[in-house]
């Protein structure tokens, strides 16, 4: 992958042309309402009109079947790494923080 790691189809990773590598984002399937948190680790998709490529595990988690292949999704950044090494909170940072706070470890 563009960040130097090996692609793990069982991990929550994704590719984006516009979000910086290392960004965490909430991806929501607009048809099912299901969402997952991913880390942008690669560049793509390389198909016109597509905004994100998801790992197979993430796609399945949000209700995209192998037969479907594609779905309309919303991508909300949670944390965006900046060139100076700092991290900028994204629009979904508060939503994800609330979700994390309610989960048992």
C-alpha positions as CSV (number, residue, x, y, z in Angstrom):
1,X,0.0,0.0,0.0
2,X,1.1,3.6,-0.4
3,X,1.9,3.9,3.3
4,X,4.4,1.0,3.1
5,X,2.3,-1.6,4.8
6,X,1.0,-4.9,3.3
7,X,-2.7,-4.8,2.4
8,X,-4.7,-6.8,5.0
9,X,-8.1,-7.7,3.6
10,X,-9.4,-8.4,7.1
11,X,-8.4,-5.0,8.5
12,X,-10.4,-1.7,8.3
13,X,-8.3,0.0,5.7
14,X,-9.2,2.1,2.7
15,X,-7.8,4.0,-0.3
16,X,-8.6,7.6,-1.1
17,X,-7.3,10.1,-3.7
18,X,-8.0,13.1,-1.5
19,X,-7.6,12.3,2.2
20,X,-4.0,12.2,3.5
21,X,-2.5,8.8,4.3
22,X,-3.0,8.0,7.9
23,X,-6.4,9.7,8.1
24,X,-9.0,7.9,10.1
25,X,-12.5,8.3,8.7
26,X,-16.1,7.0,9.3
27,X,-17.5,5.4,6.2
28,X,-21.3,5.0,6.1
29,X,-23.3,2.9,3.6
30,X,-26.1,5.3,2.7
31,X,-28.4,2.3,1.8
32,X,-28.0,0.4,5.1
33,X,-26.9,3.1,7.5
34,X,-24.1,0.8,8.7
35,X,-20.7,2.4,9.2
36,X,-17.1,1.5,10.1
37,X,-14.0,3.4,11.0
38,X,-11.1,3.0,8.5
39,X,-7.6,4.2,8.1
40,X,-6.5,5.6,4.8
41,X,-3.5,3.6,3.8
42,X,-3.5,3.7,0.0
43,X,-4.2,5.9,-3.0
44,X,-7.3,5.2,-5.2
45,X,-9.8,4.4,-6.3
46,X,-8.7,4.5,-9.9
47,X,-12.2,4.4,-11.3
48,X,-13.9,7.6,-12.3
49,X,-16.7,8.7,-9.9
50,X,-15.6,6.6,-6.9
51,X,-14.5,8.3,-3.8
52,X,-13.1,5.4,-1.7
53,X,-11.9,1.8,-2.0
54,X,-12.6,-0.4,1.1
55,X,-11.0,-3.6,2.3
56,X,-13.3,-6.6,1.8
57,X,-13.8,-6.9,5.6
58,X,-14.9,-3.3,5.9
59,X,-17.2,-3.5,2.8
60,X,-18.9,-6.6,4.4
61,X,-19.2,-4.8,7.8
62,X,-21.2,-2.0,6.3
63,X,-23.4,-4.2,4.1
64,X,-21.7,-4.2,0.7
65,X,-21.8,-7.7,-0.6
66,X,-19.3,-9.1,-3.1
67,X,-22.2,-9.3,-5.6
68,X,-23.0,-5.6,-5.1
69,X,-19.3,-4.5,-5.4
70,X,-20.2,-0.8,-5.1
71,X,-22.5,1.3,-2.9
72,X,-23.2,4.9,-2.2
73,X,-21.2,5.9,0.9
74,X,-20.5,9.0,3.0
75,X,-16.9,9.5,4.2
76,X,-16.5,11.7,7.3
77,X,-12.9,12.3,8.4
78,X,-12.2,11.7,12.1
79,X,-8.5,12.6,12.4
80,X,-6.4,14.0,9.6
81,X,-2.6,14.0,10.0
82,X,-1.0,17.4,9.0
83,X,2.4,17.9,7.4
84,X,3.9,19.4,10.6
85,X,3.1,16.1,12.5
86,X,0.0,17.4,14.3
87,X,-3.4,15.9,13.9
88,X,-6.5,17.9,12.9
89,X,-9.9,16.7,14.2
90,X,-12.3,15.9,11.3
91,X,-16.0,16.5,11.1
92,X,-16.8,13.1,12.6
93,X,-14.3,13.4,15.5
94,X,-17.1,14.1,18.1
95,X,-19.4,11.3,16.8
96,X,-16.6,8.7,17.0
97,X,-15.5,9.9,20.4
98,X,-19.0,9.4,21.8
99,X,-19.2,6.0,20.2
100,X,-15.8,4.9,21.6
101,X,-16.8,6.1,25.1
102,X,-19.9,3.8,25.1
103,X,-18.0,0.7,24.0
104,X,-16.7,-1.9,26.5
105,X,-13.0,-2.8,26.2
